[in-house]
Each structure stands twice: as structure tokens, then as C-alpha cells.
């Protein structure tokens, strides 16, 4: 009688570890394949056309459809079997690239084929990402939910470092068609890995047992908005995420390359080192987040992180203010690498617990919609921040933008992080409309 619970728990633990391994394997193949493909394809378009506009178009086609489709993908993830959706999207990406390989050998790898492929890959990857994010609480226990989010963040960060590097190598060594075929096979492999995951291991998926009914997308998306606005803590967390996206774009993404290349003239190699410090910081943050949140209240941590992030945003403009001292190039590289490393660590420490709270508190039938709505709004704010920052750079010194952005971020978040109590274990979220 005593051995049965231990036997059941042992079996459950083995299945959970297998789920975590298959998730990590499948996501690594999928994310790395996409990152390498996008970079190599961008280089190919630039070589093919010699046009910066065509190059930019491939990047835009990888972003805009995602923002538009995300809420609809959330509805689908809530209403249909998540496992089938995840596996199908990976397999569709694989089949698409195999078909593109065959077509490119018949009609050539023309620009229209590249654009169509990019759009379709973005659509499939968006459905894949939303469904996988909302399914995490179903494949690991609550105790392992922070771990799977940390692993996911590490995979994303490593791919952002290695993707361009491997993409450049692939572009130099392989014919682009050959790489498309290899990438297509890798997506199919990822789909098989996801197929072997037990998506019913934890928290029964109620959407699988409901009778299929006609989906009213806009009504379902509206319900997702109402779910967010009816719960103050969830709404405040999304506001923090949206402000984080906006002010990082405003103070870092546009001004930093301008400072590195135009104001300080550090060159592309040094700029690459500085840029690489951000995802390395995110990896370190992902490795430390569980230990930190176990020892400190998330509300208090969030307050400290928001203040620190604002200070680091403002500090990006400090060397420009004291430019008359004319520091050595090595100093600038070390200084900006350190600041970007710390910013990356802070972003991971904010983002991973945010995902944990959302996944843990939001029920299956709303999780996809709520997460996708927040992601869409956050990503939509980024282009706005980039445009505003770019315009201001032509009018005022770059350091003013960073001091202004950091100061506004501090003021914007001080009130919400001071008044709201958001905890990791016992999140006070009203569950009634």
C-alpha cells in the first residue's frame, strides 16, 4: 500500500523529465533553424537585390504578421488541442521549406518566393509559439514551471547570439537552397520531438473535451481583453511588460547603434561584442532567477529591478556627456558591454517570473488569448518607440534620449511597483468578472 504512491510519483517524475528534454530539443531545433534561416536569407536578399529596402522588407514581413495574427492564434490555442496545433505548425514549416526547395530548383529562388515563404513561416511560427507558451503548465509541474521558462529564455538568448554567426557561416559555405532543405528537415524533426511530449501530464486541458463549436474570433479576443482588465495584478504586469518593450526600444535599440558607430566610431566588431553582452546577461539572469525569487518577494524584486533598469538606461548616455575626456576604445567597449549585460540580466529576471505567473494563474481556456494579446500589444509598441527615437535623434543629442527614456520608465513604473503586491506563490488575482 505504501509503495504505490512512490511508484506513481516516480513514473510522473520520469515523464516530466522526458517532457522537459523533448521540449528543449524541439524548441532548440525550431528556434535555431528559424534564427539561422532569417539571417542567411537576409544576406541572400541583400546580395540578390543590393537594396536595403528589400532587405528591410524581409525583416518587416517577419514582424508585422506576427503582431496581427497573435490574438487569433491565442483563440485557436484556447479552443483546439494544443499538442496537435504545435506539432502541425512545426510539420507545416518543414513541409513548406521542402516545397520551397523543390520550387526554387524549378523556377529559381525569386524575390516573390522569398516574401511568400517568410510570411507563411511567420504565421506558422506564431501559432507554434503561442500554443507552446500556453501549454507549458500542462507538460511540467508547478515546481518545474520556472525551470522550463528559464530553459526557454536561455534557448532564445543563445539563438540570438549564435543565429547570426551560424547564419553567416551557412551563407558562406552552403548554397541557400541546400540550407533550406536542411532547415525543412530540422523542423520535421522538431515536430516529431513535440509529438512525443505528454501534453496531459499536468492540469487537464478542458478545451479538448468541449464539443467543437463555431469560433467567433473577435468575441473571443474581446473576452481575452475583459479577462485582463478585470484582474488588476495581471493588467499591471502587462503594463510593465509593454512599458519595458517601449522604453528599451526608445533608449537602447536605436540610440545605442548610433552612439557606437556614429558618435564614438567604435566599428562593427566592437559593436557586435557590446550587442552580444545583452543575451549573455539574459542567460545569466535565467540561471539565477529561481534562486532569487525563492529568497525575495517578487513585488520587492520588481521594485528594485525597475529602478536599476532605469538607472542603467540613463547611464548609456553618460560617456557622451563626458566625451571631452576621450576615453580609450577598450574602456567604451567594457563600459557598454557591462551595462548591456546588466540590462539583459534584469530583463530576464522580470520576464521569466512574469511568464510563470501568467501560466500558473490563467486557466487553459483563457491562457492562449491573454498571453497573445499582451505579446501583440508589447510588440506593437516597439516600432512606435523606434520611430519616435529615430526622429528625436535628428533633433537632440543622443544622451538626452537615454536620460529622458530612463527617467520616464522610472516614473512610469515606480507607482505601480510600489502599490501592487505581486507574489510568486500566492498571487492575489480575482477570479470573477
C-alpha positions, 0 to 999 in steps of 0.5 A, spaced: 500 500 500 505 504 501 509 503 495 504 505 490 504 512 491 512 512 490 511 508 484 506 513 481 510 519 483 516 516 480 513 514 473 510 522 473 517 524 475 520 520 469 515 523 464 516 530 466 523 529 465 522 526 458 517 532 457 522 537 459 528 534 454 523 533 448 521 540 449 528 543 449 530 539 443 524 541 439 524 548 441 532 548 440 531 545 433 525 550 431 528 556 434 535 555 431 533 553 424 528 559 424 534 564 427 539 561 422 534 561 416 532 569 417 539 571 417 542 567 411 536 569 407 537 576 409 544 576 406 541 572 400 536 578 399 541 583 400 546 580 395 540 578 390 537 585 390 543 590 393 537 594 396 536 595 403 529 596 402 528 589 400 532 587 405 528 591 410 522 588 407 524 581 409 525 583 416 518 587 416 514 581 413 517 577 419 514 582 424 508 585 422 504 578 421 506 576 427 503 582 431 496 581 427 495 574 427 497 573 435 490 574 438 487 569 433 492 564 434 491 565 442 483 563 440 485 557 436 490 555 442 484 556 447 479 552 443 483 546 439 488 541 442 494 544 443 499 538 442 496 537 435 496 545 433 504 545 435 506 539 432 502 541 425 505 548 425 512 545 426 510 539 420 507 545 416 514 549 416 518 543 414 513 541 409 513 548 406 521 549 406 521 542 402 516 545 397 520 551 397 526 547 395 523 543 390 520 550 387 526 554 387 530 548 383 524 549 378 523 556 377 529 559 381 529 562 388 525 569 386 524 575 390 516 573 390 518 566 393 522 569 398 516 574 401 511 568 400 515 563 404 517 568 410 510 570 411 507 563 411 513 561 416 511 567 420 504 565 421 506 558 422 511 560 427 506 564 431 501 559 432 507 554 434 509 559 439 503 561 442 500 554 443 507 552 446 507 558 451 500 556 453 501 549 454 507 549 458 503 548 465 500 542 462 507 538 460 511 540 467 509 541 474 508 547 478 515 546 481 518 545 474 514 551 471 520 556 472 525 551 470 522 550 463 521 558 462 528 559 464 530 553 459 526 557 454 529 564 455 536 561 455 534 557 448 532 564 445 538 568 448 543 563 445 539 563 438 540 570 438 547 570 439 549 564 435 543 565 429 547 570 426 554 567 426 551 560 424 547 564 419 553 567 416 557 561 416 551 557 412 551 563 407 558 562 406 559 555 405 552 552 403 548 554 397 541 557 400 537 552 397 541 546 400 540 550 407 533 550 406 532 543 405 536 542 411 532 547 415 525 543 412 528 537 415 530 540 422 523 542 423 520 535 421 524 533 426 522 538 431 515 536 430 516 529 431 520 531 438 513 535 440 509 529 438 512 525 443 511 530 449 505 528 454 501 534 453 496 531 459 501 530 464 499 536 468 492 540 469 487 537 464 486 541 458 478 542 458 478 545 451 479 538 448 473 535 451 468 541 449 464 539 443 467 543 437 463 549 436 463 555 431 469 560 433 467 567 433 474 570 433 473 577 435 468 575 441 473 571 443 479 576 443 474 581 446 473 576 452 481 575 452 481 583 453 475 583 459 479 577 462 485 582 463 482 588 465 478 585 470 484 582 474 488 588 476 495 584 478 495 581 471 493 588 467 499 591 471 504 586 469 502 587 462 503 594 463 510 593 465 511 588 460 509 593 454 512 599 458 519 595 458 518 593 450 517 601 449 522 604 453 528 599 451 526 600 444 526 608 445 533 608 449 537 602 447 535 599 440 536 605 436 540 610 440 545 605 442 547 603 434 548 610 433 552 612 439 557 606 437 558 607 430 556 614 429 558 618 435 564 614 438 566 610 431 567 604 435 566 599 428 562 593 427 566 588 431 566 592 437 559 593 436 557 586 435 561 584 442 557 590 446 550 587 442 552 580 444 553 582 452 545 583 452 543 575 451 549 573 455 546 577 461 539 574 459 542 567 460 545 569 466 539 572 469 535 565 467 540 561 471 539 565 477 532 567 477 529 561 481 534 562 486 532 569 487 525 569 487 525 563 492 529 568 497 525 575 495 518 577 494 517 578 487 513 585 488 520 587 492 524 584 486 520 588 481 521 594 485 528 594 485 529 591 478 525 597 475 529 602 478 536 599 476 533 598 469 532 605 469 538 607 472 542 603 467 538 606 461 540 613 463 547 611 464 548 609 456 548 616 455 553 618 460 560 617 456 557 622 451 556 627 456 563 626 458 566 625 451 571 631 452 575 626 456 576 621 450 576 615 453 580 609 450 576 604 445 577 598 450 574 602 456 567 604 451 567 597 449 567 594 457 563 600 459 557 598 454 558 591 454 557 591 462 551 595 462 548 591 456 549 585 460 546 588 466 540 590 462 539 583 459 540 580 466 534 584 469 530 583 463 530 576 464 529 576 471 522 580 470 520 576 464 521 569 466 517 570 473 512 574 469 511 568 464 510 563 470 505 567 473 501 568 467 501 560 466 500 558 473 494 563 474 490 563 467 486 557 466 487 553 459 481 556 456 483 563 457 491 562 457 492 562 449 488 569 448 491 573 454 498 571 453 497 573 445 494 579 446 499 582 451 505 579 446 501 583 440 500 589 444 508 589 447 510 588 440 506 593 437 509 598 441 516 597 439 516 600 432 512 606 435 518 607 440 523 606 434 520 611 430 519 616 435 527 615 437 529 615 430 526 622 429 528 625 436 535 623 434 535 628 428 533 633 433 537 632 440 543 629 442 543 622 443 544 622 451 538 626 452 534 620 449 537 615 454 536 620 460 529 622 458 527 614 456 530 612 463 527 617 467 520 616 464 520 608 465 522 610 472 516 614 473 512 610 469 513 604 473 515 606 480 507 607 482 505 601 480 511 597 483 510 600 489 502 599 490 501 592 487 503 586 491 505 581 486 507 574 489 510 568 486 506 563 490 500 566 492 498 571 487 492 575 489 488 575 482 480 575 482 477 570 479 470 573 477 468 578 472 
